[in-house]
Amino acid sequence: MSDESARRHFRVLTRTRGGYNGSTMYDVQLQAASTGGLLWSQTFTDAGQAKDYESALSDDLDDLDDAAFRRKYSVPSGS
């Protein structure tokens, strides 16, 4: 097991898109850093909740090692 930060393998970003009846949706996405491939996305209708979730996810990318991050966020080892 490596003690390197999960940040080396993943990146997080938030995309906005239109929702129903003119609302805005916020998709917090986890991507593979090497390919940019989408691993999963969590959708919010509240901008504050999306920002808080992105911040927590980003902190975990810096604080957790790769294996711990994968376990916490259910990311397969082959991703």
N, C-alpha and C positions, 0 to 999 in steps of 0.2 A: 504494500500500500504506500502510496506517495503522500507526502505532506504538502504538496503544492496546491495552491489555491485553485478552486474550481473555475475562477475567472479565465484561466488559460484555455479552457475548453468550451466555455459558454459565454453568451452575451444576452442582455435583456434590453428590450425596448418596448415602448408603448406606441401603438398606432391608433388613430381615431378614424371612425367611419360613421356614416349616417345610420340612424336607427329608425324605428317606427314613429310615425307622426312628427317627424322633424327632430327627434331626439338625437343625441350623440352617444356613441358607444366607444369605450376605451378597451382595446385589446392589449394586455400585458403579455408579451411573447418571450419565450425562452428559445434561443437559437443556438445551433452548433457554430462555434467561432470559426472552424475550419472551412465550412461550406456555406454557412448562412441559412442552412435548412431549419425549418420550423420544427421544434420538438413538441411544444404544446403552447397553448394560449389560454389565458383567463380573462373573461370579459366582464366589464363593469359599466354601469350606467352613470356612476358618480365619479367625477374627475378626482376628487380628494381620496376616495377609496383606491382608485387605480394608482395614484401617486404613492400612497402609503404602501401598497402591495409591491410596487416596483422598487421602492426604497428598501423594503425588507428583503426582497429577493436579491437585490444588488449587494446588500450587506452580507448576506449568506454566501454570495459568490466570492467575496473577499475573505470571509472568516472561516468557512468550512473547507476541508480538503475535498478533493474530487469525489472520493467514495462516500463521504458523509453527505455531500450535496446530492449526489445521485439517489441515495437512500431516502433522504427527506422529501425530495420532489419527484420520486418515482421515475427517474430517468434511466433507461436500460444502459448497461455497460457498453453495448455496441453502438451507442449514439455518439 
